[in-house]
Amino acid sequence: MERRVLLLLILLVPFLLSAQTFNSKTTGGHWNTASTWVEGSVPTENSNVVINGLVVISNQVCNNLTINASGIIEDEPSAGRSLTVKGNFINYGIVRIGNGNAGVDLYVQGNVQNYGTLIQRHLRFAGTGTQQFYSSKKISCYGIDKFPDGTIQATSDLEIDSITTVNLNTDILNM
Protein backbone atom coordinates (compact mmCIF):
# COMPACT_ATOMS: atom_id res chain seq x y z
CA MET A 1 0.00 0.00 0.00
CA GLU A 2 2.82 2.44 0.90
CA ARG A 3 4.52 1.73 -2.44
CA ARG A 4 1.34 2.60 -4.34
CA VAL A 5 0.98 5.89 -2.49
CA LEU A 6 4.65 6.70 -3.10
CA LEU A 7 4.30 5.84 -6.80
CA LEU A 8 1.19 8.00 -7.07
CA LEU A 9 3.02 10.93 -5.45
CA ILE A 10 6.00 10.51 -7.78
CA LEU A 11 3.68 10.63 -10.78
CA LEU A 12 1.56 13.57 -9.56
CA VAL A 13 4.21 15.95 -8.22
CA PRO A 14 5.56 17.07 -11.64
CA PHE A 15 2.01 17.67 -12.84
CA LEU A 16 1.12 19.70 -9.75
CA LEU A 17 4.29 21.78 -9.99
CA SER A 18 3.91 22.65 -13.68
CA ALA A 19 2.95 26.22 -14.54
CA GLN A 20 -0.71 26.85 -15.21
CA THR A 21 -1.62 28.80 -18.34
CA PHE A 22 -3.92 31.82 -18.01
CA ASN A 23 -5.74 33.22 -21.07
CA SER A 24 -7.15 36.72 -21.09
CA LYS A 25 -10.64 37.16 -22.46
CA THR A 26 -10.90 39.01 -25.78
CA THR A 27 -12.77 41.73 -23.87
CA GLY A 28 -9.63 42.24 -21.76
CA GLY A 29 -9.53 44.18 -18.51
CA HIS A 30 -7.05 44.83 -15.72
CA TRP A 31 -4.45 42.12 -15.06
CA ASN A 32 -5.32 42.04 -11.34
CA THR A 33 -9.04 41.45 -11.95
CA ALA A 34 -10.22 37.83 -12.00
CA SER A 35 -12.92 38.57 -14.61
CA THR A 36 -10.16 39.46 -17.13
CA TRP A 37 -9.13 35.79 -17.26
CA VAL A 38 -10.92 32.79 -18.76
CA GLU A 39 -9.75 30.77 -15.75
CA GLY A 40 -11.58 33.12 -13.35
CA SER A 41 -8.58 33.98 -11.21
CA VAL A 42 -5.48 36.18 -11.50
CA PRO A 43 -2.18 34.72 -12.81
CA THR A 44 0.69 34.27 -10.37
CA GLU A 45 4.37 34.88 -11.04
CA ASN A 46 4.72 31.20 -11.98
CA SER A 47 1.88 31.27 -14.53
CA ASN A 48 2.23 31.18 -18.29
CA VAL A 49 0.09 33.99 -19.69
CA VAL A 50 -1.61 34.44 -23.08
CA ILE A 51 -3.04 37.88 -23.92
CA ASN A 52 -6.04 37.95 -26.30
CA GLY A 53 -7.46 41.47 -25.68
CA LEU A 54 -6.47 44.79 -24.09
CA VAL A 55 -4.96 44.06 -20.67
CA VAL A 56 -3.93 46.97 -18.46
CA ILE A 57 -1.05 46.26 -16.09
CA SER A 58 0.24 47.60 -12.82
CA ASN A 59 3.51 45.89 -11.79
CA GLN A 60 3.21 42.26 -12.90
CA VAL A 61 5.38 39.13 -12.98
CA CYS A 62 4.70 35.93 -14.94
CA ASN A 63 6.58 32.91 -16.23
CA ASN A 64 6.18 32.91 -20.05
CA LEU A 65 4.14 35.55 -21.88
CA THR A 66 2.54 35.31 -25.32
CA ILE A 67 0.61 38.22 -26.78
CA ASN A 68 -1.62 37.06 -29.65
CA ALA A 69 -2.43 39.27 -32.66
CA SER A 70 -5.56 40.64 -30.94
CA GLY A 71 -3.68 41.20 -27.66
CA ILE A 72 -2.54 44.52 -26.24
CA ILE A 73 -0.60 45.33 -23.06
CA GLU A 74 -0.55 48.90 -21.75
CA ASP A 75 0.18 50.62 -18.45
CA GLU A 76 -2.31 52.10 -16.01
CA PRO A 77 -3.33 55.75 -16.49
CA SER A 78 -0.74 58.32 -15.38
CA ALA A 79 1.71 55.66 -14.22
CA GLY A 80 4.66 53.81 -15.67
CA ARG A 81 4.52 50.13 -14.84
CA SER A 82 6.76 47.09 -15.14
CA LEU A 83 6.14 43.65 -16.56
CA THR A 84 8.69 40.98 -15.65
CA VAL A 85 8.72 37.80 -17.73
CA LYS A 86 10.79 35.11 -16.01
CA GLY A 87 10.76 32.94 -19.14
CA ASN A 88 10.21 33.71 -22.82
CA PHE A 89 8.33 36.65 -24.34
CA ILE A 90 6.53 36.17 -27.68
CA ASN A 91 4.62 39.11 -29.17
CA TYR A 92 2.24 39.02 -32.15
CA GLY A 93 0.18 41.93 -30.79
CA ILE A 94 1.03 45.27 -29.18
CA VAL A 95 2.88 46.52 -26.11
CA ARG A 96 2.22 50.24 -25.88
CA ILE A 97 2.19 53.33 -23.76
CA GLY A 98 -1.40 54.12 -22.79
CA ASN A 99 -2.77 57.53 -23.73
CA GLY A 100 -1.14 60.08 -21.39
CA ASN A 101 0.68 57.33 -19.47
CA ALA A 102 4.37 56.89 -18.65
CA GLY A 103 4.89 53.53 -20.38
CA VAL A 104 5.74 49.91 -19.77
CA ASP A 105 9.15 48.66 -18.61
CA LEU A 106 9.44 45.13 -19.99
CA TYR A 107 12.01 42.90 -18.23
CA VAL A 108 12.61 39.55 -19.95
CA GLN A 109 14.78 36.84 -18.42
CA GLY A 110 14.36 34.40 -21.34
CA ASN A 111 14.28 34.95 -25.09
CA VAL A 112 12.40 37.67 -26.99
CA GLN A 113 10.47 37.03 -30.22
CA ASN A 114 8.66 40.05 -31.66
CA TYR A 115 6.29 39.82 -34.63
CA GLY A 116 4.10 42.71 -33.47
CA THR A 117 4.44 46.26 -32.17
CA LEU A 118 6.70 47.25 -29.29
CA ILE A 119 6.15 50.89 -28.34
CA GLN A 120 7.00 51.07 -24.67
CA ARG A 121 9.37 52.73 -22.25
CA HIS A 122 12.12 50.09 -21.89
CA LEU A 123 13.05 46.60 -23.02
CA ARG A 124 15.52 45.05 -20.59
CA PHE A 125 17.18 41.73 -21.24
CA ALA A 126 17.29 40.66 -17.59
CA GLY A 127 18.51 37.06 -17.84
CA THR A 128 21.93 35.63 -17.25
CA GLY A 129 23.98 34.12 -20.03
CA THR A 130 22.93 34.39 -23.67
CA GLN A 131 19.44 35.62 -24.56
CA GLN A 132 18.08 35.39 -28.10
CA PHE A 133 16.38 38.39 -29.72
CA TYR A 134 14.26 38.06 -32.88
CA SER A 135 12.16 40.84 -34.33
CA SER A 136 10.44 41.08 -37.69
CA LYS A 137 9.18 44.63 -36.86
CA LYS A 138 10.77 47.92 -35.86
CA ILE A 139 11.39 48.35 -32.12
CA SER A 140 10.36 51.78 -30.81
CA CYS A 141 11.04 52.45 -27.16
CA TYR A 142 13.10 54.85 -25.07
CA GLY A 143 15.72 52.28 -24.21
CA ILE A 144 16.99 48.75 -24.68
CA ASP A 145 19.45 47.46 -22.12
CA LYS A 146 21.11 44.34 -20.75
CA PHE A 147 21.44 43.69 -17.04
CA PRO A 148 22.88 41.54 -15.49
CA ASP A 149 25.93 40.65 -17.55
CA GLY A 150 25.51 38.41 -20.53
CA THR A 151 25.05 38.35 -24.28
CA ILE A 152 22.14 39.21 -26.54
CA GLN A 153 22.16 37.03 -29.65
CA ALA A 154 20.22 38.63 -32.51
CA THR A 155 18.57 35.85 -34.53
CA SER A 156 17.23 38.30 -37.15
CA ASP A 157 18.05 41.69 -38.58
CA LEU A 158 16.98 44.28 -36.02
CA GLU A 159 15.41 47.62 -36.89
CA ILE A 160 15.56 49.98 -33.93
CA ASP A 161 13.86 53.39 -33.95
CA SER A 162 16.17 56.41 -33.91
CA ILE A 163 14.79 57.59 -30.54
CA THR A 164 15.84 54.33 -28.85
CA THR A 165 18.97 54.30 -26.71
CA VAL A 166 20.81 50.96 -26.57
CA ASN A 167 22.85 50.44 -23.39
CA LEU A 168 24.59 47.09 -23.11
CA ASN A 169 26.59 47.90 -19.94
CA THR A 170 29.79 46.54 -21.55
CA ASP A 171 27.89 43.43 -22.64
CA ILE A 172 27.66 42.04 -26.17
CA LEU A 173 25.05 42.17 -28.93
CA ASN A 174 25.91 39.53 -31.51
CA MET A 175 24.39 40.25 -34.89
C-alpha positions in Angstrom: 0.0 0.0 0.0 2.8 2.4 0.9 4.5 1.7 -2.4 1.3 2.6 -4.3 1.0 5.9 -2.5 4.6 6.7 -3.1 4.3 5.8 -6.8 1.2 8.0 -7.1 3.0 10.9 -5.4 6.0 10.5 -7.8 3.7 10.6 -10.8 1.6 13.6 -9.6 4.2 16.0 -8.2 5.6 17.1 -11.6 2.0 17.7 -12.8 1.1 19.7 -9.8 4.3 21.8 -10.0 3.9 22.6 -13.7 3.0 26.2 -14.5 -0.7 26.8 -15.2 -1.6 28.8 -18.3 -3.9 31.8 -18.0 -5.7 33.2 -21.1 -7.2 36.7 -21.1 -10.6 37.2 -22.5 -10.9 39.0 -25.8 -12.8 41.7 -23.9 -9.6 42.2 -21.8 -9.5 44.2 -18.5 -7.1 44.8 -15.7 -4.4 42.1 -15.1 -5.3 42.0 -11.3 -9.0 41.4 -11.9 -10.2 37.8 -12.0 -12.9 38.6 -14.6 -10.2 39.5 -17.1 -9.1 35.8 -17.3 -10.9 32.8 -18.8 -9.7 30.8 -15.8 -11.6 33.1 -13.4 -8.6 34.0 -11.2 -5.5 36.2 -11.5 -2.2 34.7 -12.8 0.7 34.3 -10.4 4.4 34.9 -11.0 4.7 31.2 -12.0 1.9 31.3 -14.5 2.2 31.2 -18.3 0.1 34.0 -19.7 -1.6 34.4 -23.1 -3.0 37.9 -23.9 -6.0 37.9 -26.3 -7.5 41.5 -25.7 -6.5 44.8 -24.1 -5.0 44.1 -20.7 -3.9 47.0 -18.5 -1.1 46.3 -16.1 0.2 47.6 -12.8 3.5 45.9 -11.8 3.2 42.3 -12.9 5.4 39.1 -13.0 4.7 35.9 -14.9 6.6 32.9 -16.2 6.2 32.9 -20.0 4.1 35.6 -21.9 2.5 35.3 -25.3 0.6 38.2 -26.8 -1.6 37.1 -29.6 -2.4 39.3 -32.7 -5.6 40.6 -30.9 -3.7 41.2 -27.7 -2.5 44.5 -26.2 -0.6 45.3 -23.1 -0.6 48.9 -21.8 0.2 50.6 -18.5 -2.3 52.1 -16.0 -3.3 55.8 -16.5 -0.7 58.3 -15.4 1.7 55.7 -14.2 4.7 53.8 -15.7 4.5 50.1 -14.8 6.8 47.1 -15.1 6.1 43.7 -16.6 8.7 41.0 -15.6 8.7 37.8 -17.7 10.8 35.1 -16.0 10.8 32.9 -19.1 10.2 33.7 -22.8 8.3 36.7 -24.3 6.5 36.2 -27.7 4.6 39.1 -29.2 2.2 39.0 -32.1 0.2 41.9 -30.8 1.0 45.3 -29.2 2.9 46.5 -26.1 2.2 50.2 -25.9 2.2 53.3 -23.8 -1.4 54.1 -22.8 -2.8 57.5 -23.7 -1.1 60.1 -21.4 0.7 57.3 -19.5 4.4 56.9 -18.7 4.9 53.5 -20.4 5.7 49.9 -19.8 9.1 48.7 -18.6 9.4 45.1 -20.0 12.0 42.9 -18.2 12.6 39.6 -19.9 14.8 36.8 -18.4 14.4 34.4 -21.3 14.3 35.0 -25.1 12.4 37.7 -27.0 10.5 37.0 -30.2 8.7 40.0 -31.7 6.3 39.8 -34.6 4.1 42.7 -33.5 4.4 46.3 -32.2 6.7 47.2 -29.3 6.2 50.9 -28.3 7.0 51.1 -24.7 9.4 52.7 -22.3 12.1 50.1 -21.9 13.0 46.6 -23.0 15.5 45.1 -20.6 17.2 41.7 -21.2 17.3 40.7 -17.6 18.5 37.1 -17.8 21.9 35.6 -17.2 24.0 34.1 -20.0 22.9 34.4 -23.7 19.4 35.6 -24.6 18.1 35.4 -28.1 16.4 38.4 -29.7 14.3 38.1 -32.9 12.2 40.8 -34.3 10.4 41.1 -37.7 9.2 44.6 -36.9 10.8 47.9 -35.9 11.4 48.4 -32.1 10.4 51.8 -30.8 11.0 52.5 -27.2 13.1 54.8 -25.1 15.7 52.3 -24.2 17.0 48.7 -24.7 19.5 47.5 -22.1 21.1 44.3 -20.8 21.4 43.7 -17.0 22.9 41.5 -15.5 25.9 40.7 -17.5 25.5 38.4 -20.5 25.1 38.3 -24.3 22.1 39.2 -26.5 22.2 37.0 -29.6 20.2 38.6 -32.5 18.6 35.9 -34.5 17.2 38.3 -37.1 18.0 41.7 -38.6 17.0 44.3 -36.0 15.4 47.6 -36.9 15.6 50.0 -33.9 13.9 53.4 -33.9 16.2 56.4 -33.9 14.8 57.6 -30.5 15.8 54.3 -28.9 19.0 54.3 -26.7 20.8 51.0 -26.6 22.9 50.4 -23.4 24.6 47.1 -23.1 26.6 47.9 -19.9 29.8 46.5 -21.6 27.9 43.4 -22.6 27.7 42.0 -26.2 25.0 42.2 -28.9 25.9 39.5 -31.5 24.4 40.2 -34.9 
